[in-house]
């Protein structure tokens, strides 16, 4: 074999080897191409099935187009552009950024409008008196932590003597300035705390106010129960009636205050009812009780709930506004790190060190750009649409007896689902509103029942026996006092001789 033939054979073998390598390289390239294309197709179908945000769709479609329709000569420019975007993001992450002045976005204009809508003159506002107490409020000194669980419950729900609980009696004496201030506030009909639409776990003022309100209520009840047990009837009655007015003030606030007021009002009305029926109240004492409860016998659920509902909507707007932040110049951007609420409830501070790093904080803004609406105003539109489902419950003609609607909440990969899952929670919001309505009507039944017990006691004092039926006292109380707010029909009264029963469809008034 000549040298020329040998060289030709070597070239031929080299060419074959090169071809095999190109085929192998081309095969590998096609395998990876179709693998990535398959992954992108699956992601696209998942995004379609779970209704992913439009930006996610567009991103996936861009990559699918690059793999399938983009001419090969232009592919390298596409990938260079993609690499440039990634590099730009990395550079942006490491660039220093001024964070001074940025705060979570809140809907301040809507809050101001709500404050103005329900504003009352300062001289008529009992909240200013309560807030003067709040300035000196200390939880440790305003709660008898020395009581065990049973004694704690008994002393605010039953009568007790200083001999039984000497330490508590001494503690009550130390609270006389607080009690006198509460008497002063109770003389006013109106009360309006600043409307708070922030999450309580981040608002120390609201936490303190809620804690203080509960403490003040228990002080009144414990002091009144002690006075009643030791024969200081006038002083006990003064505190019970103050507690009733205090609960009326709480009903004028957010719904969370109404819930606290329900428990206080129930305990107070039960104590007043026992005093009316089991004691021998004077005509003046009976009239005092009548005057206190008679002004609150109307069913104002629709107007009260409408007011609470407005606050609820704004509360949810501000809650989701935590994903945005604003600076003093009004510039808005996605929040650079999880809010204290998200960190507290979901992350449990486990990644605190990571999220304290400013570079890591900026990374959080990148997925937010894909997932969240571009502005908090657009985010608020979704919240309003979700809350509209519950707006009919604010109307006077709403049928509370109809079957609870079934949730159509199905898992989605978008902001709408996040809002719905947070607010609806598989119908729990509607269930909560229904339970609030039930508690409201129960308290109204008790108030109306107390007003009827006033008439029943007056009849007993005049005739020496309990009335045979409502016919005997039909002119002794307002017409609405006889109506069960649950059914719209008459409350039920049964005379058993030495005793009697008074009750509604869902609530016992007497005995209780």
C-alpha positions as CSV (number, residue, x, y, z in Angstrom):
1,X,0.0,0.0,0.0
2,X,1.4,3.3,-1.0
3,X,1.9,6.3,1.2
4,X,-0.8,8.2,-0.7
5,X,-3.3,5.4,-0.2
6,X,-2.5,5.3,3.5
7,X,-3.1,9.0,3.8
8,X,-6.4,8.7,1.9
9,X,-7.5,5.9,4.2
10,X,-6.6,8.0,7.3
11,X,-8.5,10.9,5.9
12,X,-11.5,8.7,5.2
13,X,-11.4,7.2,8.7
14,X,-11.0,10.7,10.2
15,X,-14.0,11.9,8.1
16,X,-16.1,9.0,9.3
17,X,-15.1,9.6,12.9
18,X,-16.1,13.3,12.5
19,X,-19.4,12.3,10.9
20,X,-20.1,9.9,13.8
21,X,-19.3,12.6,16.3
22,X,-21.5,15.1,14.6
23,X,-24.3,12.6,14.4
24,X,-23.9,11.8,18.1
25,X,-23.7,15.4,19.0
26,X,-26.8,16.1,16.8
27,X,-28.6,13.3,18.5
28,X,-27.7,14.5,21.9
29,X,-28.8,18.0,20.9
30,X,-32.1,16.7,19.6
31,X,-32.7,14.6,22.7
32,X,-32.1,17.7,25.0
33,X,-34.2,19.8,22.7
34,X,-37.1,17.5,22.8
35,X,-36.6,16.9,26.5
36,X,-36.8,20.6,27.3
37,X,-39.6,21.0,24.8
38,X,-41.5,18.2,26.6
39,X,-40.9,19.8,30.0
40,X,-42.0,23.2,28.6
41,X,-45.2,21.6,27.1
42,X,-46.0,20.0,30.5
43,X,-45.4,23.3,32.3
44,X,-47.7,25.0,29.7
45,X,-50.4,22.4,30.2
46,X,-50.1,22.7,34.0
47,X,-50.2,26.5,33.7
48,X,-53.3,26.2,31.6
49,X,-55.0,23.7,33.9
50,X,-54.3,25.7,37.1
51,X,-54.9,29.1,35.5
52,X,-51.4,30.5,36.1
53,X,-50.8,34.3,35.8
54,X,-50.5,35.6,32.2
55,X,-46.8,36.5,32.6
56,X,-46.0,32.8,33.3
57,X,-47.9,31.8,30.1
58,X,-46.0,34.4,28.1
59,X,-42.6,33.3,29.4
60,X,-43.3,29.6,28.7
61,X,-44.7,30.4,25.2
62,X,-41.5,32.4,24.4
63,X,-39.3,29.5,25.2
64,X,-41.6,27.0,23.3
65,X,-41.5,29.3,20.2
66,X,-37.7,29.6,20.5
67,X,-37.4,25.8,20.4
68,X,-39.9,25.2,17.6
69,X,-40.4,28.2,15.3
70,X,-37.3,30.4,15.7
71,X,-34.9,30.0,12.7
72,X,-31.7,28.4,13.7
73,X,-29.5,31.4,12.8
74,X,-31.4,33.5,15.3
75,X,-31.4,31.0,18.1
76,X,-28.0,32.1,19.4
77,X,-29.3,35.7,19.6
78,X,-32.3,34.5,21.6
79,X,-30.1,32.6,24.1
80,X,-27.6,35.5,24.3
81,X,-30.6,37.8,25.1
82,X,-31.8,35.4,27.8
83,X,-28.4,35.2,29.3
84,X,-28.2,39.0,29.2
85,X,-31.5,39.2,31.1
86,X,-30.3,36.7,33.8
87,X,-27.0,38.6,34.2
88,X,-28.9,41.9,34.5
89,X,-31.0,40.4,37.2
90,X,-28.0,39.1,39.1
91,X,-26.3,42.5,38.8
92,X,-29.5,44.2,40.0
93,X,-29.6,41.9,43.0
94,X,-26.1,42.8,44.0
95,X,-26.5,46.5,43.3
96,X,-26.9,48.7,46.5
97,X,-30.4,50.1,47.0
98,X,-31.8,52.8,49.2
99,X,-34.4,51.3,51.6
100,X,-34.9,54.4,53.8
101,X,-38.5,55.6,54.0
102,X,-40.1,52.5,52.4
103,X,-43.1,51.1,54.3
104,X,-45.8,48.5,53.6
105,X,-48.5,50.0,51.3
106,X,-51.8,50.9,53.0
107,X,-55.0,52.3,51.5
108,X,-54.8,55.5,53.6
109,X,-57.3,57.5,51.5
110,X,-60.0,54.9,51.9
111,X,-59.2,54.8,55.6
112,X,-59.5,58.6,55.9
113,X,-62.9,58.5,54.1
114,X,-64.1,55.8,56.4
115,X,-62.9,57.8,59.5
116,X,-64.7,60.9,58.2
117,X,-67.9,58.9,57.4
118,X,-68.2,57.7,61.0
119,X,-66.5,60.6,62.8
120,X,-68.1,62.1,65.9
121,X,-67.2,65.3,67.8
122,X,-64.5,64.9,70.4
123,X,-66.7,66.2,73.2
124,X,-69.2,63.4,72.5
125,X,-66.6,60.6,72.1
126,X,-66.1,58.3,75.0
127,X,-63.1,56.7,73.2
128,X,-61.0,59.7,74.3
129,X,-61.7,58.8,77.9
130,X,-60.9,55.2,77.3
131,X,-57.6,56.2,75.6
132,X,-56.6,58.3,78.5
133,X,-56.8,55.0,80.6
134,X,-54.9,53.2,77.8
135,X,-51.9,55.5,78.2
136,X,-51.2,54.1,81.7
137,X,-52.3,50.6,80.9
138,X,-50.0,47.7,82.0
139,X,-51.3,44.2,81.5
140,X,-49.6,42.8,84.6
141,X,-51.2,45.3,87.0
142,X,-54.7,45.2,85.3
143,X,-55.2,41.5,85.6
144,X,-55.3,39.4,88.8
145,X,-52.8,36.8,87.8
146,X,-52.8,35.3,91.3
147,X,-56.2,33.7,90.6
148,X,-56.4,30.1,89.5
149,X,-58.6,29.1,86.6
150,X,-61.7,28.3,88.5
151,X,-61.5,31.4,90.7
152,X,-60.9,33.5,87.7
153,X,-64.1,32.3,86.0
154,X,-66.2,32.3,89.2
155,X,-65.4,35.8,90.3
156,X,-66.6,37.5,87.1
157,X,-69.7,35.3,86.6
158,X,-70.9,34.8,90.2
159,X,-71.1,36.8,93.4
160,X,-68.2,36.5,95.8
161,X,-67.2,38.0,99.1
162,X,-64.0,39.6,100.4
163,X,-63.7,36.8,103.0
164,X,-63.6,34.2,100.2
165,X,-61.0,36.1,98.1
166,X,-59.2,38.7,100.3
167,X,-56.4,39.2,97.9
168,X,-58.8,39.9,95.0
169,X,-60.8,42.3,97.2
170,X,-57.6,44.3,98.0
171,X,-56.8,44.3,94.3
172,X,-60.2,45.7,93.4
173,X,-59.7,48.6,95.9
174,X,-56.5,49.5,93.9
175,X,-58.6,49.8,90.7
176,X,-61.0,52.5,92.0
177,X,-59.5,55.2,89.8
178,X,-60.0,53.0,86.7
179,X,-63.6,52.3,87.7
180,X,-64.4,56.0,88.2
181,X,-62.9,56.8,84.8
182,X,-65.2,54.0,83.3
183,X,-68.2,55.6,85.0
184,X,-67.2,58.9,83.4
185,X,-67.0,57.3,79.9
186,X,-70.3,55.5,80.4
187,X,-72.2,58.8,80.6
188,X,-71.6,59.4,76.9
189,X,-73.7,57.6,74.3
190,X,-71.2,57.6,71.4
191,X,-67.8,56.0,71.2
192,X,-65.4,55.7,68.2
193,X,-61.9,54.3,68.5
194,X,-59.6,55.0,65.6
195,X,-60.5,52.5,62.9
196,X,-57.8,49.9,62.8
197,X,-57.4,47.9,59.6
198,X,-54.0,46.5,60.2
199,X,-53.2,42.9,61.3
200,X,-53.2,42.9,65.1
201,X,-50.0,40.9,65.4
202,X,-48.1,43.9,64.0
203,X,-50.1,46.7,65.7
204,X,-49.0,47.1,69.4
205,X,-51.6,49.8,70.0
206,X,-54.4,47.6,68.9
207,X,-53.1,44.7,70.9
208,X,-53.0,46.9,74.0
209,X,-56.5,48.3,73.4
210,X,-58.1,44.8,73.0
211,X,-56.3,43.6,76.1
212,X,-57.3,46.7,78.1
213,X,-61.0,46.5,77.0
214,X,-61.2,42.9,78.3
215,X,-59.4,43.9,81.6
216,X,-61.8,46.9,82.2
217,X,-64.8,44.7,81.6
218,X,-63.7,42.1,84.1
219,X,-62.9,44.7,86.6
220,X,-66.4,46.1,86.4
221,X,-68.0,42.6,86.7
222,X,-65.8,41.4,89.5
223,X,-66.3,44.6,91.5
224,X,-70.1,44.6,91.0
225,X,-70.3,40.9,92.0
226,X,-68.4,41.6,95.2
227,X,-70.6,44.6,96.0
228,X,-73.8,42.6,95.4
229,X,-72.6,39.7,97.6
230,X,-71.8,42.0,100.4
231,X,-75.0,44.0,100.3
232,X,-73.8,47.2,98.6
233,X,-76.6,47.0,96.1
234,X,-76.6,50.6,94.9
235,X,-72.9,50.4,94.1
236,X,-73.2,47.0,92.4
237,X,-76.1,48.3,90.3
238,X,-74.1,51.3,89.2
239,X,-71.3,49.0,88.0
240,X,-73.6,46.6,86.2
241,X,-75.3,49.5,84.3
242,X,-71.9,51.0,83.5
243,X,-70.9,47.6,82.0
244,X,-74.1,47.6,79.8
245,X,-73.2,51.1,78.5
246,X,-69.6,49.8,78.0
247,X,-70.8,47.0,75.8
248,X,-72.9,49.5,73.8
249,X,-69.7,51.4,73.1
250,X,-67.9,48.2,72.0
251,X,-70.7,47.5,69.5
252,X,-69.9,50.8,67.8
253,X,-66.4,49.5,66.9
254,X,-65.0,46.7,64.7
255,X,-66.7,43.4,64.8
256,X,-63.9,41.9,67.1
257,X,-65.0,44.4,69.8
258,X,-68.6,43.3,69.4
259,X,-67.6,39.7,70.0
260,X,-65.8,40.8,73.2
261,X,-68.9,42.8,74.2
262,X,-71.2,39.9,73.7
263,X,-69.6,37.9,76.6
264,X,-69.6,40.9,78.9
265,X,-73.2,41.8,78.1
266,X,-74.4,38.3,78.6
267,X,-72.8,38.1,82.1
268,X,-74.1,41.5,83.0
269,X,-77.7,40.9,81.9
270,X,-77.8,37.6,83.7
271,X,-76.7,39.3,86.9
272,X,-79.3,42.1,86.4
273,X,-82.0,39.5,85.8
274,X,-81.1,37.7,89.0
275,X,-81.3,41.0,90.8
276,X,-84.7,41.8,89.4
277,X,-86.3,38.4,90.1
278,X,-84.5,37.0,93.1
279,X,-84.1,40.2,95.1
280,X,-86.5,42.9,96.1
281,X,-85.4,45.9,94.0
282,X,-86.9,49.3,94.7
283,X,-88.9,51.2,92.1
284,X,-86.0,53.6,91.5
285,X,-83.6,50.7,90.9
286,X,-86.1,49.0,88.5
287,X,-86.5,52.3,86.6
288,X,-82.7,52.6,86.3
289,X,-82.4,49.2,84.7
290,X,-85.4,49.9,82.4
291,X,-83.9,53.2,81.2
292,X,-80.5,51.6,80.5
293,X,-81.7,48.7,78.4
294,X,-84.8,50.3,76.8
295,X,-82.7,52.5,74.4
296,X,-81.2,49.4,72.7
297,X,-84.1,47.1,71.8
298,X,-84.1,47.7,68.0
299,X,-82.7,45.2,65.6
300,X,-79.9,47.3,64.0
301,X,-78.0,44.3,62.6
302,X,-78.2,45.5,59.0
303,X,-76.7,49.0,59.7
304,X,-74.2,47.6,62.3
305,X,-73.0,44.8,60.0
306,X,-72.8,47.2,57.0
307,X,-70.4,49.3,59.0
308,X,-68.4,46.3,60.2
309,X,-68.3,45.0,56.6
310,X,-66.8,48.2,55.2
311,X,-64.0,47.8,57.7
312,X,-63.5,44.1,56.9
313,X,-63.1,44.9,53.2
314,X,-60.5,47.6,53.9
315,X,-58.8,45.2,56.4
316,X,-58.3,42.6,53.6
317,X,-57.0,45.2,51.2
318,X,-54.3,46.3,53.7
319,X,-53.5,42.7,54.5
320,X,-52.6,42.0,50.8
321,X,-51.1,45.4,50.6
322,X,-48.3,43.9,52.7
323,X,-46.9,42.5,49.4
324,X,-46.2,46.1,48.2
325,X,-44.3,49.0,49.7
326,X,-44.3,52.7,49.1
327,X,-41.9,55.6,49.8
328,X,-42.6,59.2,50.9
329,X,-42.6,60.2,47.2
330,X,-45.5,57.8,46.4
331,X,-43.4,55.4,44.4
332,X,-44.7,51.8,44.7
333,X,-42.7,48.6,44.3
334,X,-43.0,44.9,45.3
335,X,-41.9,44.3,48.9
336,X,-38.4,43.2,49.1
337,X,-38.9,40.8,52.0
338,X,-41.7,38.9,53.8
339,X,-43.8,41.0,56.1
340,X,-43.6,40.3,59.9
341,X,-47.0,38.7,59.6
342,X,-45.9,36.2,56.9
343,X,-42.7,35.5,58.7
344,X,-44.6,35.0,62.0
345,X,-47.3,32.7,60.8
346,X,-45.7,30.8,57.9
347,X,-42.0,31.0,58.1
348,X,-41.9,30.9,61.9
349,X,-38.7,32.9,61.8
350,X,-36.8,29.8,60.6
351,X,-35.3,31.7,57.7
352,X,-34.8,35.0,59.5
353,X,-31.1,35.1,58.8
354,X,-31.7,34.5,55.1
355,X,-34.4,37.2,54.8
356,X,-32.3,39.7,56.8
357,X,-29.9,39.6,53.9
358,X,-30.7,42.5,51.5
359,X,-29.6,40.5,48.5
360,X,-32.0,37.7,49.4
361,X,-34.7,40.2,50.0
362,X,-34.4,41.5,46.5
363,X,-34.8,38.0,45.1
364,X,-38.3,37.9,46.6
365,X,-39.4,40.7,44.3
366,X,-38.6,38.7,41.1
367,X,-41.3,36.0,41.6
368,X,-43.6,38.6,42.9
369,X,-43.4,40.4,39.6
370,X,-44.7,37.3,37.8
371,X,-47.3,36.3,40.4
372,X,-48.8,39.5,41.8
373,X,-50.9,42.3,40.1
374,X,-48.7,45.2,39.1
375,X,-50.2,47.6,41.6
376,X,-52.0,47.3,44.9
377,X,-55.0,49.0,43.4
378,X,-55.4,46.2,40.9
379,X,-54.9,43.7,43.7
380,X,-57.7,45.5,45.6
381,X,-60.1,44.9,42.7
382,X,-59.8,41.2,43.2
383,X,-60.4,41.5,46.9
384,X,-63.5,43.6,46.3
385,X,-64.8,41.0,43.8
386,X,-64.4,38.2,46.4
387,X,-66.0,40.2,49.2
388,X,-69.0,41.1,47.0
389,X,-70.1,37.5,47.6
390,X,-70.9,38.5,51.2
391,X,-72.3,41.9,50.5
392,X,-75.9,40.7,50.3
393,X,-75.6,39.7,54.0
394,X,-75.6,43.4,54.9
395,X,-79.2,43.9,53.4
396,X,-82.2,44.0,55.7
397,X,-84.1,41.5,53.5
398,X,-81.3,38.9,53.5
399,X,-82.6,35.4,54.3
400,X,-80.4,34.0,57.1
401,X,-82.3,30.7,57.1
402,X,-81.3,29.8,53.6
403,X,-78.8,27.0,53.1
404,X,-75.2,28.0,53.2
405,X,-73.6,28.3,49.7
406,X,-71.1,25.7,48.7
407,X,-67.6,26.8,47.9
408,X,-66.3,26.5,44.4
409,X,-62.8,27.0,45.5
410,X,-60.5,24.9,43.4
411,X,-56.7,25.0,43.5
412,X,-55.2,27.5,41.1
413,X,-51.7,28.9,40.6
414,X,-52.7,32.6,40.7
415,X,-53.3,35.6,42.8
416,X,-57.1,35.2,42.7
417,X,-56.9,31.8,44.3
418,X,-54.6,33.1,47.0
419,X,-57.1,35.9,47.9
420,X,-60.1,33.5,47.8
421,X,-58.3,30.8,49.9
422,X,-57.4,33.5,52.5
423,X,-60.8,35.1,52.7
424,X,-63.2,32.3,51.9
425,X,-61.4,29.4,53.5
426,X,-63.9,26.8,52.4
427,X,-66.9,28.9,53.5
428,X,-65.5,29.7,56.9
429,X,-66.0,33.4,56.4
430,X,-69.7,32.9,55.6
431,X,-69.9,30.6,58.6
432,X,-68.3,33.3,60.8
433,X,-70.7,36.0,59.7
434,X,-73.6,33.7,60.4
435,X,-72.3,33.0,63.9
436,X,-71.8,36.7,64.4
437,X,-75.4,37.2,63.4
438,X,-76.6,34.5,65.8
439,X,-74.6,36.0,68.7
440,X,-76.0,39.5,67.9
441,X,-79.6,38.2,68.0
442,X,-78.9,36.3,71.2
443,X,-77.8,39.5,72.9
444,X,-80.8,41.4,71.5
445,X,-83.1,38.6,72.9
446,X,-81.5,39.0,76.3
447,X,-81.8,42.8,76.2
448,X,-85.5,42.5,75.3
449,X,-85.9,39.8,77.9
450,X,-84.4,42.0,80.6
451,X,-86.9,44.8,79.6
452,X,-89.7,42.3,79.9
453,X,-88.4,41.2,83.3
454,X,-88.6,44.8,84.4
455,X,-92.3,44.8,83.5
456,X,-92.8,41.4,85.1
457,X,-91.2,42.6,88.4
458,X,-93.2,45.8,88.4
459,X,-96.4,43.7,88.0
460,X,-95.3,41.4,90.9
461,X,-94.6,44.4,93.2
462,X,-98.1,45.8,92.4
463,X,-100.1,42.6,92.4
464,X,-98.2,40.2,94.6
465,X,-97.9,37.5,91.9
466,X,-96.3,36.9,88.6
467,X,-98.5,37.9,85.5
468,X,-100.5,35.1,84.0
469,X,-99.5,36.0,80.4
470,X,-98.1,38.9,78.4
471,X,-101.6,40.3,78.2
472,X,-101.2,41.5,81.7
473,X,-98.1,43.6,80.9
474,X,-98.6,44.4,77.2
475,X,-98.7,48.2,78.0
476,X,-95.8,48.1,80.4
477,X,-93.0,47.6,77.8
478,X,-92.3,48.8,74.2
479,X,-93.9,46.6,71.6
480,X,-90.5,45.4,70.2
481,X,-89.5,44.1,73.6
482,X,-92.1,41.2,73.2
483,X,-90.7,40.1,69.8
484,X,-88.2,37.3,69.3
485,X,-85.6,38.8,66.8
486,X,-84.9,35.3,65.5
487,X,-88.5,34.5,64.4
488,X,-90.2,37.9,64.4
489,X,-92.9,36.3,66.6
490,X,-93.6,36.8,70.3
491,X,-91.2,35.6,72.9
492,X,-92.6,32.8,75.0
493,X,-93.8,33.3,78.6
494,X,-95.0,30.5,80.9
495,X,-96.4,31.1,84.5
496,X,-95.6,28.1,86.8
497,X,-97.1,29.6,89.9
498,X,-94.1,30.5,92.2
499,X,-91.9,30.7,89.2
500,X,-92.0,31.4,85.5
501,X,-90.1,30.9,82.2
502,X,-89.2,33.4,79.6
503,X,-87.5,32.3,76.4
504,X,-87.0,32.8,72.7
505,X,-86.5,30.3,69.8
506,X,-82.7,30.0,70.5
507,X,-82.2,31.8,73.9
508,X,-83.4,31.3,77.4
509,X,-83.9,34.5,79.3
510,X,-85.2,33.2,82.6
511,X,-84.3,31.1,84.3
512,X,-80.7,30.9,83.1
